[in-house]
């Protein structure tokens, strides 16, 4: 191994890559770091090891590594990392400069993958990669994220998630921007990226190509000090550019992350922030380590009892992953997502359902891999209870260390987004199921819209349970179109068509149910299932029904579902007057809505707003046509003219006309009902939808390098 001085003349045969590795008291880890470069599959490189005035004997550990591509440079001075990196830039002979720290480990294919990316896209200035984190004993402890160019440009105040030791870039880019001297404390890379990102193009390889070493308590102290330095750098830069909003967001981000650093010991959550479940070593990492250590003498070998066991053939790749599914009220969570939670349990995931207390919780078959956690989440705006819910959710996420959290419903979505962001849950998801602000005015509308924007900002990915709702949210500017999508054809979890099966209900059984409800055998039954609330169009439905009665139709109306007040709402809607009519039957909450659907002929849902309208496809599974409103969400659940009829919202006369049409034409009613069940099976059958959701989880976890 060559050992020239700083002034040595460089050889004429220039390699493609120059690897810059400044060192200072590197200790025993230096040997493994150097070996990881020597054992690269791409061989056209030179390694510059620049000693920054070390006082230990780390260099002696690599004396036996005989490789003319390695150059050791020593001048006895201690100048700091930024100065030494600039020296490497000046001395580099390669077309590309790669970074490497003294105690990290590069995966064997790292250089090959990064050169391929740079050669393929000449517009790229710099290519980074995902990384795993390891401790002093080479045990895998977590991962470091990497952000795309779009994410960096959209939110530069969050910092630049491009792990410094994974960088490889064009030498002319490094020479143009260089590192600031003296370098800011442990954030030379952040300062350089912040100064250059508006004029540069960055790429990311979305798989681990490096193991980044982090050492417990020392790392935590360094992290807090580094955060403060990054904030100072950001504040000066953004203010110099006149970007006050970015500067303020940087302060808020710093505050949230500092709070997490302070709360972490209280809640027992260990460093690093983004953690791989358990302390086992993945098979991939072990293979990399074994490859590098071949012929490495006394380098430490990891014992086999710490290996991560790969799923056996037939085991779902999501097995062992931990998910929290959160909604504001148990009525929604259990009835909409209970079957999906059981599906996730059955494929081996560890599932926790979270909501406010409610009688529906008893329906969940809890066990070792399916649990229910009650955290009171107020539906209405109540500052003190809302803050308590946020604190409890944050503590819950910190202590349970979920791989992903997935929220639905507005209030749960907002509090979960905040808590999961503070707790740095790796994957944070939210499904929009309708927007309360659509029917609001004034400050309440502004506040509700802002809450949805914040949900979109803080989550990893958002979904809508219908395509029309996704388009609406993008058009309203709630979040960018590229950050929201629909899984499959929509709906939260589809319909269990084995449960919602009209063939299970015999004529004798249906006659008995009608008799118990006081409905004559000859009557045609219109049924509504959902919350009894003004925004469900209950007033228009009752008005339209009275019109049918006045016209002499032999018809009954079933209202099935809890009153909004029973689920924490603030609705003042009063049914007392409507219930004076003997042919209007209010049943309240029913754990088995299919029983009411089985004895009905037409399903009616005249809502002002719906994310999708799951009850419409449940009715479709039972062979019922739907009369609903032409609003986003329902336009996805109901094929107008084929599986039902859609009318303008808030129009009782149009609603009455559509109901009258189906009452007067039983053949058309039967045709639409049959088409509705067929369409439901093709698009919304629950096992199909659950598999699509699981596939989406798997895609995101793989993208985040958690699988």
Helices and strands as residue ranges (DSSP letters): E 17-23, G 27-29, H 30-38, E 45-51, G 58-62, E 70-74, H 81-91, E 96-99, E 105-106, H 110-120, E 126-134, E 140-144, H 149-154, G 156-158, G 164-166, E 168-170, H 171-177, H 188-196, G 197-199, E 202-213, H 216-240, H 244-267, H 283-293, G 304-306, E 322-326, H 330-346, E 350-355, G 359-363, E 370-374, H 383-400, E 404-408, H 410-422, E 427-432, G 436-439, H 442-458, E 461-464, H 467-475, G 481-483, E 484-485, G 502-504, H 507-517, E 524-529, G 534-536, H 538-550, E 555-560, G 564-567, G 578-580, E 584-588, H 593-598, E 602-605, H 614-621, E 625-629, H 634-637, E 644-647, H 652-664, H 666-684, H 686-703
